[in-house]
Amino acid sequence: MLPMGGLSLLDAPSQPFHNPAADAVLFDTLDACSW
């Protein structure tokens, strides 16, 4: 389960660390890992 709305309150839309591109890279990397 991944938090698609942001990883923290600071990462929510209109907040200082909102970066959908960086989130996408993180989620793609996690998805590519074979757990």
Biopython code that builds the backbone (N, CA, C, O; Angstrom):
import numpy as np
from Bio.PDB.StructureBuilder import StructureBuilder

atoms = [
    (1, "MET", "N", (0.849, -1.163, 0.000)),
    (1, "MET", "CA", (0.000, 0.000, 0.000)),
    (1, "MET", "C", (0.903, 1.237, 0.000)),
    (1, "MET", "O", (1.776, 1.375, 0.858)),
    (2, "LEU", "N", (0.691, 2.121, -0.955)),
    (2, "LEU", "CA", (1.493, 3.342, -1.053)),
    (2, "LEU", "C", (0.611, 4.570, -0.906)),
    (2, "LEU", "O", (-0.492, 4.600, -1.451)),
    (3, "PRO", "N", (1.067, 5.578, -0.185)),
    (3, "PRO", "CA", (0.296, 6.805, 0.008)),
    (3, "PRO", "C", (0.383, 7.713, -1.216)),
    (3, "PRO", "O", (1.312, 8.513, -1.325)),
    (4, "MET", "N", (-0.556, 7.602, -2.121)),
    (4, "MET", "CA", (-0.485, 8.338, -3.382)),
    (4, "MET", "C", (-0.761, 9.839, -3.221)),
    (4, "MET", "O", (-0.506, 10.610, -4.146)),
    (5, "GLY", "N", (-1.277, 10.261, -2.065)),
    (5, "GLY", "CA", (-1.548, 11.672, -1.839)),
    (5, "GLY", "C", (-0.377, 12.423, -1.225)),
    (5, "GLY", "O", (-0.486, 13.610, -0.919)),
    (6, "GLY", "N", (0.741, 11.734, -1.046)),
    (6, "GLY", "CA", (1.911, 12.351, -0.430)),
    (6, "GLY", "C", (2.427, 11.485, 0.692)),
    (6, "GLY", "O", (1.692, 10.673, 1.254)),
    (7, "LEU", "N", (3.685, 11.656, 1.015)),
    (7, "LEU", "CA", (4.306, 10.825, 2.041)),
    (7, "LEU", "C", (4.213, 11.433, 3.432)),
    (7, "LEU", "O", (4.411, 10.734, 4.426)),
    (8, "SER", "N", (3.920, 12.700, 3.514)),
    (8, "SER", "CA", (3.763, 13.372, 4.797)),
    (8, "SER", "C", (2.917, 14.626, 4.570)),
    (8, "SER", "O", (2.545, 14.928, 3.436)),
    (9, "LEU", "N", (2.617, 15.348, 5.634)),
    (9, "LEU", "CA", (1.858, 16.589, 5.484)),
    (9, "LEU", "C", (2.640, 17.623, 4.677)),
    (9, "LEU", "O", (2.042, 18.442, 3.980)),
    (10, "LEU", "N", (3.967, 17.594, 4.765)),
    (10, "LEU", "CA", (4.794, 18.539, 4.008)),
    (10, "LEU", "C", (4.853, 18.193, 2.525)),
    (10, "LEU", "O", (5.242, 19.026, 1.706)),
    (11, "ASP", "N", (4.466, 16.957, 2.176)),
    (11, "ASP", "CA", (4.515, 16.490, 0.791)),
    (11, "ASP", "C", (3.136, 16.562, 0.119)),
    (11, "ASP", "O", (2.992, 16.183, -1.044)),
    (12, "ALA", "N", (2.147, 17.037, 0.833)),
    (12, "ALA", "CA", (0.799, 17.145, 0.280)),
    (12, "ALA", "C", (0.748, 18.272, -0.764)),
    (12, "ALA", "O", (1.573, 19.185, -0.727)),
    (13, "PRO", "N", (-0.200, 18.211, -1.678)),
    (13, "PRO", "CA", (-0.320, 19.285, -2.679)),
    (13, "PRO", "C", (-0.356, 20.671, -2.019)),
    (13, "PRO", "O", (-0.990, 20.869, -0.983)),
    (14, "SER", "N", (0.328, 21.599, -2.639)),
    (14, "SER", "CA", (0.468, 22.999, -2.216)),
    (14, "SER", "C", (1.374, 23.180, -0.996)),
    (14, "SER", "O", (1.423, 24.269, -0.425)),
    (15, "GLN", "N", (2.083, 22.139, -0.592)),
    (15, "GLN", "CA", (3.016, 22.232, 0.526)),
    (15, "GLN", "C", (4.450, 22.295, -0.001)),
    (15, "GLN", "O", (4.687, 21.989, -1.169)),
    (16, "PRO", "N", (5.410, 22.686, 0.840)),
    (16, "PRO", "CA", (6.774, 22.968, 0.363)),
    (16, "PRO", "C", (7.494, 21.791, -0.302)),
    (16, "PRO", "O", (8.299, 22.006, -1.208)),
    (17, "PHE", "N", (7.229, 20.572, 0.119)),
    (17, "PHE", "CA", (7.962, 19.434, -0.428)),
    (17, "PHE", "C", (7.129, 18.600, -1.398)),
    (17, "PHE", "O", (7.473, 17.451, -1.677)),
    (18, "HIS", "N", (6.053, 19.158, -1.906)),
    (18, "HIS", "CA", (5.223, 18.455, -2.890)),
    (18, "HIS", "C", (6.012, 18.298, -4.183)),
    (18, "HIS", "O", (6.368, 19.286, -4.825)),
    (19, "ASN", "N", (6.283, 17.044, -4.564)),
    (19, "ASN", "CA", (7.077, 16.771, -5.759)),
    (19, "ASN", "C", (6.585, 15.457, -6.372)),
    (19, "ASN", "O", (7.166, 14.404, -6.110)),
    (20, "PRO", "N", (5.522, 15.506, -7.184)),
    (20, "PRO", "CA", (4.957, 14.291, -7.754)),
    (20, "PRO", "C", (5.966, 13.492, -8.580)),
    (20, "PRO", "O", (5.892, 12.264, -8.606)),
    (21, "ALA", "N", (6.896, 14.152, -9.248)),
    (21, "ALA", "CA", (7.890, 13.434, -10.044)),
    (21, "ALA", "C", (8.809, 12.604, -9.136)),
    (21, "ALA", "O", (9.118, 11.455, -9.452)),
    (22, "ALA", "N", (9.236, 13.173, -8.034)),
    (22, "ALA", "CA", (10.087, 12.441, -7.098)),
    (22, "ALA", "C", (9.322, 11.286, -6.467)),
    (22, "ALA", "O", (9.875, 10.202, -6.280)),
    (23, "ASP", "N", (8.056, 11.512, -6.138)),
    (23, "ASP", "CA", (7.231, 10.429, -5.590)),
    (23, "ASP", "C", (7.101, 9.298, -6.599)),
    (23, "ASP", "O", (7.173, 8.127, -6.229)),
    (24, "ALA", "N", (6.911, 9.636, -7.867)),
    (24, "ALA", "CA", (6.768, 8.620, -8.910)),
    (24, "ALA", "C", (8.041, 7.786, -9.033)),
    (24, "ALA", "O", (7.969, 6.568, -9.194)),
    (25, "VAL", "N", (9.201, 8.429, -8.958)),
    (25, "VAL", "CA", (10.473, 7.688, -9.019)),
    (25, "VAL", "C", (10.574, 6.738, -7.826)),
    (25, "VAL", "O", (10.937, 5.572, -7.986)),
    (26, "LEU", "N", (10.257, 7.230, -6.647)),
    (26, "LEU", "CA", (10.298, 6.380, -5.455)),
    (26, "LEU", "C", (9.363, 5.191, -5.611)),
    (26, "LEU", "O", (9.767, 4.050, -5.386)),
    (27, "PHE", "N", (8.100, 5.450, -5.999)),
    (27, "PHE", "CA", (7.123, 4.370, -6.113)),
    (27, "PHE", "C", (7.508, 3.390, -7.210)),
    (27, "PHE", "O", (7.324, 2.184, -7.044)),
    (28, "ASP", "N", (8.039, 3.878, -8.327)),
    (28, "ASP", "CA", (8.484, 2.977, -9.404)),
    (28, "ASP", "C", (9.653, 2.112, -8.939)),
    (28, "ASP", "O", (9.719, 0.926, -9.259)),
    (29, "THR", "N", (10.564, 2.705, -8.191)),
    (29, "THR", "CA", (11.698, 1.947, -7.664)),
    (29, "THR", "C", (11.240, 0.873, -6.698)),
    (29, "THR", "O", (11.699, -0.268, -6.764)),
    (30, "LEU", "N", (10.340, 1.234, -5.804)),
    (30, "LEU", "CA", (9.815, 0.246, -4.862)),
    (30, "LEU", "C", (9.058, -0.865, -5.590)),
    (30, "LEU", "O", (9.142, -2.035, -5.217)),
    (31, "ASP", "N", (8.324, -0.486, -6.626)),
    (31, "ASP", "CA", (7.563, -1.458, -7.397)),
    (31, "ASP", "C", (8.483, -2.424, -8.131)),
    (31, "ASP", "O", (8.135, -3.591, -8.313)),
    (32, "ALA", "N", (9.653, -1.953, -8.555)),
    (32, "ALA", "CA", (10.595, -2.784, -9.303)),
    (32, "ALA", "C", (11.348, -3.761, -8.405)),
    (32, "ALA", "O", (11.899, -4.748, -8.891)),
    (33, "CYS", "N", (11.376, -3.497, -7.110)),
    (33, "CYS", "CA", (12.076, -4.397, -6.175)),
    (33, "CYS", "C", (11.285, -5.685, -6.020)),
    (33, "CYS", "O", (10.057, -5.669, -5.941)),
    (34, "SER", "N", (11.988, -6.776, -5.978)),
    (34, "SER", "CA", (11.305, -8.048, -5.730)),
    (34, "SER", "C", (11.430, -8.370, -4.244)),
    (34, "SER", "O", (12.482, -8.808, -3.781)),
    (35, "TRP", "N", (10.378, -8.154, -3.525)),
    (35, "TRP", "CA", (10.372, -8.354, -2.090)),
    (35, "TRP", "C", (10.124, -9.784, -1.818)),
    (35, "TRP", "O", (10.075, -10.191, -0.657)),
]
sb = StructureBuilder()
sb.init_structure("model")
sb.init_model(0)
sb.init_chain("A")
sb.init_seg("    ")
for serial, (resi, resn, name, xyz) in enumerate(atoms, 1):
    if name == "N":
        sb.init_residue(resn, " ", resi, " ")
    sb.init_atom(name, np.array(xyz, "f"), 0.0, 1.0, " ", f" {name:<3s}", serial, name[0])
structure = sb.get_structure()
